[in-house]
Amino acid sequence: MQLRRIRNAWQDAEVTYVTTDAGYRDEVVRDACHAKVPDFFVVPDANRWNKFRLVQQLAAILIVLLRVRPHIVVTTGAAPGYFAVRLGRYLGIRSIWIDSIANADELSLSGQKAARHADLCLTQWKHLARPEGPHFWGSVL
């Protein structure tokens, strides 16, 4: 939802959405502000307590990155975004990490890990911003 709120920022770009929830497909298509409907991929849902699913998710993200070859990854977080940032770095893909607005007290665990690898790390909470990053440019919601 947060990425769809800032979709106008890339309205003239070729866009691909990757999510763990196939139910977002209709919303992405309905909200499309592009001449072409964005590509849409679903990867397995996983968390740090299910290592096998994390490996499946990592593989799925790698396949998407190799297939799409994006110029930049923009993510609002969690494990798929973390993997996209990390793998993207190895593939020469730049990245922007926008930590989820749900993390008001501190950066998410994924955000803390991804911040070292993302080209730009943003927080949606002004009090979490630091000169070295994450930076605060406003909130999405």
Backbone bond lengths (Angstrom), bond angles and torsions (degrees), N, CA, C in turn:
res aa  C-N    CA-C-N  psi(-1)  N-CA   C-N-CA  omega(-1)  CA-C   N-CA-C  phi
1 M - - - 1.444 - - 1.528 110.56 -
2 Q 1.328 116.79 -41.94 1.461 119.58 -177.41 1.529 111.44 -63.95
3 L 1.319 117.49 -40.23 1.463 119.42 178.65 1.523 111.38 -67.98
4 R 1.313 117.10 -35.08 1.466 119.53 177.92 1.523 110.62 -67.00
5 R 1.320 118.31 -28.09 1.468 121.01 178.29 1.528 112.53 -67.49
6 I 1.306 117.54 -26.38 1.469 120.37 -179.48 1.524 111.64 -108.87
7 R 1.312 116.87 19.07 1.468 121.91 -175.82 1.521 113.37 -60.12
8 N 1.331 118.76 -25.94 1.462 120.04 178.72 1.526 111.97 -61.90
9 A 1.325 116.82 -23.33 1.470 120.39 179.73 1.524 111.47 -63.31
10 W 1.308 117.45 -24.06 1.461 120.16 -179.89 1.527 112.10 -126.49
11 Q 1.327 116.22 32.40 1.460 120.17 -177.02 1.529 113.50 -62.78
12 D 1.310 118.75 -25.90 1.463 121.00 179.59 1.527 112.53 -96.80
13 A 1.321 116.65 6.04 1.461 121.01 -177.67 1.530 110.74 -101.74
14 E 1.302 114.68 160.36 1.449 120.42 172.15 1.528 106.09 -81.57
15 V 1.324 117.45 123.36 1.454 121.97 -170.08 1.524 111.25 -119.45
16 T 1.323 114.97 143.16 1.463 122.45 173.83 1.520 107.61 -129.57
17 Y 1.317 116.64 129.77 1.459 121.26 175.32 1.521 108.88 -102.97
18 V 1.328 115.72 140.07 1.455 122.49 176.20 1.522 106.83 -128.91
19 T 1.319 116.80 130.48 1.455 122.01 -177.25 1.521 110.48 -148.88
20 T 1.310 115.62 168.30 1.460 120.75 174.49 1.521 111.13 -96.95
21 D 1.322 117.64 -2.16 1.462 121.92 -175.15 1.530 110.65 -121.71
22 A 1.315 116.47 106.87 1.471 121.73 -179.23 1.522 111.67 -61.75
23 G 1.324 117.76 -21.30 1.453 121.74 -179.64 1.520 113.81 -63.92
24 Y 1.307 117.87 -17.26 1.469 120.88 179.01 1.528 113.10 -77.80
25 R 1.323 117.38 -13.22 1.470 121.19 -176.82 1.534 111.20 -54.04
26 D 1.322 117.77 -49.75 1.468 121.12 -178.33 1.523 111.59 -61.22
27 E 1.335 116.90 -39.59 1.466 120.34 179.93 1.521 111.22 -67.07
28 V 1.315 117.13 -40.40 1.466 121.25 -179.96 1.525 109.74 -64.87
29 V 1.322 116.60 -43.52 1.461 120.68 179.46 1.527 109.87 -66.15
30 R 1.323 117.26 -44.72 1.468 121.43 -178.74 1.524 111.51 -63.88
31 D 1.324 117.00 -39.27 1.464 121.65 -176.65 1.520 113.49 -86.15
32 A 1.310 117.62 -1.96 1.466 120.54 -174.21 1.522 110.87 -56.12
33 C 1.313 115.78 128.75 1.462 121.07 176.39 1.524 108.67 -114.41
34 H 1.310 115.28 28.30 1.456 121.89 -177.88 1.523 109.15 -111.10
35 A 1.294 116.91 158.05 1.459 121.02 174.51 1.533 109.39 -64.26
36 K 1.316 116.17 -30.93 1.462 122.65 -179.62 1.523 108.03 -116.99
37 V 1.313 116.29 138.26 1.465 120.33 176.89 1.525 108.12 -64.10
38 P 1.331 117.49 132.33 1.469 119.84 -178.40 1.523 112.70 -61.71
39 D 1.324 115.71 147.94 1.457 119.82 171.56 1.523 108.07 -66.06
40 F 1.315 116.28 154.54 1.455 120.99 -174.02 1.524 108.51 -143.35
41 F 1.332 116.61 123.96 1.461 122.22 178.36 1.521 109.93 -123.69
42 V 1.314 115.86 144.32 1.462 122.12 175.06 1.528 107.52 -113.87
43 V 1.330 115.59 128.62 1.463 121.66 177.52 1.523 108.43 -114.50
44 P 1.322 117.60 159.07 1.473 119.46 -179.59 1.527 111.73 -60.05
45 D 1.314 115.71 143.56 1.457 121.41 174.34 1.523 107.80 -79.34
46 A 1.310 117.23 142.98 1.465 120.74 -178.01 1.520 109.41 -158.40
47 N 1.314 114.98 163.78 1.458 120.93 173.56 1.518 108.77 -147.61
48 R 1.306 116.38 176.23 1.469 120.22 -173.37 1.524 113.34 -67.32
49 W 1.324 117.93 -12.57 1.459 120.45 -179.90 1.521 111.97 -90.84
50 N 1.321 118.16 -8.66 1.453 121.63 179.64 1.527 108.36 -122.77
51 K 1.308 115.70 86.34 1.469 121.98 -172.90 1.530 112.66 -62.80
52 F 1.335 117.16 -39.05 1.457 119.48 -179.06 1.525 110.60 -63.34
53 R 1.317 117.58 -43.55 1.466 121.19 178.14 1.532 110.85 -64.46
54 L 1.337 116.81 -34.96 1.468 119.71 176.18 1.527 111.37 -61.98
55 V 1.311 116.78 -40.98 1.466 120.66 178.10 1.526 109.89 -64.75
56 Q 1.333 116.93 -41.33 1.468 120.41 176.58 1.533 110.65 -61.71
57 Q 1.325 115.54 -42.85 1.459 119.92 179.78 1.524 111.03 -64.68
58 L 1.312 117.05 -44.05 1.458 122.12 177.61 1.530 110.47 -56.51
59 A 1.321 117.02 -46.57 1.461 121.41 179.61 1.528 110.87 -62.87
60 A 1.321 116.57 -41.96 1.473 120.50 -179.74 1.530 111.02 -64.45
61 I 1.326 116.72 -41.21 1.470 120.41 178.24 1.528 110.10 -64.34
62 L 1.320 117.34 -42.34 1.463 121.07 178.18 1.530 110.36 -60.14
63 I 1.313 117.43 -43.78 1.463 121.20 179.27 1.524 110.41 -61.24
64 V 1.332 117.50 -44.01 1.463 120.72 178.80 1.533 110.34 -62.21
65 L 1.322 117.26 -46.58 1.475 120.08 -179.40 1.522 111.71 -61.72
66 L 1.328 117.31 -40.68 1.460 120.38 179.91 1.530 111.45 -70.55
67 R 1.298 115.66 -33.97 1.471 120.37 -179.73 1.530 111.99 -74.61
68 V 1.328 116.64 -44.35 1.460 121.52 -174.23 1.529 111.73 -85.96
69 R 1.330 117.35 -36.51 1.468 122.76 -175.84 1.530 111.96 52.93
70 P 1.332 117.38 59.46 1.467 119.85 -178.10 1.531 111.39 -68.89
71 H 1.313 115.19 157.40 1.462 120.43 174.27 1.519 110.39 -81.76
72 I 1.339 115.30 -29.20 1.465 120.31 -178.91 1.525 109.62 -150.64
73 V 1.318 115.15 146.86 1.459 122.54 173.43 1.523 106.76 -108.49
74 V 1.319 116.39 128.23 1.466 121.98 173.54 1.513 106.09 -119.19
75 T 1.330 116.78 124.08 1.453 119.76 -175.55 1.521 111.76 -139.65
76 T 1.325 115.13 148.57 1.465 120.64 174.43 1.523 110.51 -101.96
77 G 1.293 116.48 14.24 1.440 117.34 165.91 1.507 119.20 114.09
78 A 1.311 113.65 -165.86 1.463 126.89 -175.11 1.531 109.98 70.93
79 A 1.314 114.91 -178.09 1.458 120.54 -172.47 1.530 113.84 -58.34
80 P 1.338 120.38 -45.56 1.474 117.78 -179.64 1.530 112.59 -59.58
81 G 1.313 116.71 -40.38 1.460 120.30 178.09 1.519 111.78 -65.45
82 Y 1.318 115.97 -41.32 1.465 120.33 177.94 1.532 110.01 -59.61
83 F 1.333 115.90 -47.42 1.464 119.18 179.45 1.522 111.24 -62.84
84 A 1.330 117.49 -39.52 1.469 120.73 -179.95 1.523 110.69 -63.99
85 V 1.323 116.90 -40.56 1.469 120.80 177.97 1.522 110.47 -64.94
86 R 1.321 116.73 -48.39 1.472 120.51 -178.02 1.517 112.44 -64.66
87 L 1.332 116.55 -49.85 1.462 119.88 -179.92 1.527 110.54 -66.75
88 G 1.309 115.94 -38.22 1.456 120.50 178.52 1.517 112.03 -58.71
89 R 1.313 116.47 -39.51 1.469 120.72 178.46 1.528 110.22 -57.42
90 Y 1.335 116.78 -44.64 1.471 120.71 179.56 1.526 112.21 -66.50
91 L 1.340 116.09 -27.93 1.464 120.83 -178.16 1.527 112.68 -94.24
92 G 1.333 117.25 3.36 1.455 121.17 179.12 1.523 113.74 78.98
93 I 1.324 116.65 23.14 1.467 122.18 -179.26 1.528 108.32 -98.61
94 R 1.312 116.39 125.40 1.465 120.72 178.98 1.531 109.20 -72.79
95 S 1.340 116.68 161.27 1.460 118.76 -176.88 1.525 112.73 -147.78
96 I 1.328 113.70 150.72 1.462 122.55 172.98 1.516 107.36 -126.11
97 W 1.310 115.99 122.29 1.468 122.53 177.44 1.520 107.54 -102.68
98 I 1.323 117.19 120.38 1.459 122.48 175.10 1.524 105.96 -111.80
99 D 1.326 116.90 103.77 1.452 118.76 -176.01 1.526 109.88 -63.66
100 S 1.292 115.86 141.31 1.464 122.25 -176.33 1.518 111.63 -56.85
101 I 1.314 115.39 144.13 1.470 120.48 177.87 1.530 111.20 -65.55
102 A 1.316 117.35 -16.77 1.464 121.23 -179.21 1.529 112.28 -67.56
103 N 1.314 117.86 -17.12 1.462 121.62 -176.82 1.517 110.60 -99.24
104 A 1.324 115.88 83.90 1.461 120.91 -174.37 1.524 113.31 -87.11
105 D 1.332 117.73 -23.76 1.459 120.48 -176.11 1.520 113.82 -92.05
106 E 1.333 116.19 -30.78 1.453 121.69 179.57 1.520 108.51 -161.65
107 L 1.321 116.50 164.36 1.459 119.24 175.00 1.518 109.05 -60.36
108 S 1.316 115.80 148.22 1.456 120.32 175.55 1.525 109.17 -61.30
109 L 1.312 116.49 162.19 1.467 120.42 177.01 1.527 109.79 -58.71
110 S 1.337 116.39 -44.00 1.467 119.40 177.70 1.519 110.60 -62.37
111 G 1.326 116.58 -41.09 1.455 121.13 179.28 1.517 112.66 -62.52
112 Q 1.327 115.88 -41.41 1.461 119.95 178.13 1.521 110.93 -61.48
113 K 1.332 116.24 -39.84 1.459 120.42 -179.69 1.532 111.99 -76.28
114 A 1.328 116.62 -40.88 1.462 121.02 -176.53 1.521 112.22 -72.56
115 A 1.324 118.10 -28.65 1.466 122.05 -175.57 1.530 111.82 -55.23
116 R 1.309 117.12 -32.99 1.472 120.91 -179.69 1.527 112.71 -72.22
117 H 1.341 116.07 -17.59 1.459 119.91 -173.42 1.528 113.62 -115.07
118 A 1.320 116.89 -18.13 1.470 120.81 -179.49 1.525 109.70 -77.23
119 D 1.309 115.86 148.48 1.465 120.18 176.52 1.522 110.84 -72.07
120 L 1.325 116.79 -29.32 1.456 122.23 177.08 1.520 107.96 -144.47
121 C 1.324 116.22 129.80 1.462 121.58 178.57 1.525 108.24 -119.61
122 L 1.331 115.23 125.52 1.464 121.05 -178.39 1.516 110.43 -120.76
123 T 1.322 116.00 146.15 1.449 122.33 171.74 1.519 107.69 -115.18
124 Q 1.315 116.19 152.47 1.454 120.44 178.63 1.532 111.54 -98.08
125 W 1.313 115.67 8.99 1.468 121.89 178.37 1.520 108.68 -121.72
126 K 1.310 116.57 118.78 1.467 122.37 -176.13 1.530 112.37 -56.19
127 H 1.329 117.58 -40.21 1.464 120.35 -176.61 1.531 113.32 -70.77
128 L 1.324 118.39 -11.15 1.465 120.73 177.55 1.534 112.56 -93.29
129 A 1.315 116.84 -8.13 1.466 120.80 -178.28 1.523 111.04 -69.52
130 R 1.320 115.12 145.07 1.460 123.13 176.90 1.524 108.07 -134.27
131 P 1.330 118.27 152.90 1.472 119.91 179.68 1.528 113.11 -55.79
132 E 1.329 117.37 -36.79 1.466 121.12 -179.21 1.524 111.79 -86.53
133 G 1.312 117.79 -3.56 1.472 124.06 -178.73 1.513 110.16 106.46
134 P 1.270 115.87 150.97 1.460 127.97 6.31 1.533 111.65 -70.67
135 H 1.317 114.47 154.93 1.455 121.29 179.13 1.531 109.47 -101.58
136 F 1.297 116.25 155.18 1.460 121.45 176.93 1.521 109.48 -111.34
137 W 1.322 116.83 118.12 1.466 121.93 177.45 1.525 110.05 -118.67
138 G 1.327 117.32 11.50 1.462 122.54 -177.58 1.515 109.91 116.57
139 S 1.320 114.95 171.41 1.455 118.87 178.55 1.525 109.72 -104.90
140 V 1.301 115.50 155.97 1.452 121.67 -177.90 1.525 110.56 -81.27
141 L 1.304 116.86 -37.63 1.466 120.68 -177.10 1.519 111.35 -95.71
